[in-house]
Amino acid sequence: MVTAGSIYFRIIPAGRFLMGGIAEDKFVGAVELPQHTVEVAAFEMSVHPVSIAQWQAVMGGDAIGPTDPPVTRIDFQQACDFAAKLSARLPTEAEWEYACRAGETAIFYGRSALTFDDANFLYDETGEAIGPAAPSPIGSYPANAFGLHDMLGNVCEWTADRWHPSYRDAPADGSAWTEGGKIGCRVIRGGAWDHMPRLLRSSWRDWAPESARWDNLGFRLARDISP
């Protein structure tokens, strides 16, 4: 494990994976298709989404209380600015899904259903509110096979890619897709504390305007590995 101040990173090994929705997933939408093969170079990913305390240590601000949830209400440019201060960047959408899946092809990482022991979400699939209704401190839930926490649930996460409504003509090398698409809008991933499990799937994707400062939207960091 490597660090940048108090932010810990895992080395994510290079590999090939199938990106997008799988046939067994009844909630897959057109925006998650077509499923396609992507080659991802090795990179580093932060173990957790950036927390309030980590944000304040770099950007300044008042001390927080006894828990340390992910920082939210941060727009896309602010997230990029924070990353640059640590010689880091936002993950590409392909890197994000590759890191989330961690070698798994299941609907959720390593499983076909989620419980409250796995991730922070609010509603069950009937729409009944049964979750904690607030972000949890980072690291509250088990890590995936790559050692990354909170990839699903808690807060949605910015990625570097511009929003495209399908994967047709998407890059196959894991790079950020920043040409074409919906100008001023970026892909968000992972689902959040105020969602239901169908929005916490490994292939789920949506978009947010770059100016969005939502209470369920945060980010984590990626770093290139020097040759």
Secondary structure, 3 states (H helix, E strand, C coil): CEEECCEEEEEECCEEEEECCCCCCCCCCHHHCCCEEEEECCEEEECCCCEHHHHHHHHCCCCCCCCCCECCCCCHHHHHHHHHHCCCECCCHHHHHHHHHCCCCCCECCECCCCCCCCCCCECCCCCECCCCCCCCCCCCCCCCCCCCCCCCCCEEEEEEEECCCCCCCCCCCCCCCCCCEEEEEEEECCCCCCCHHHCCCCCEEEEECCCCCCCEECCCEEECCC
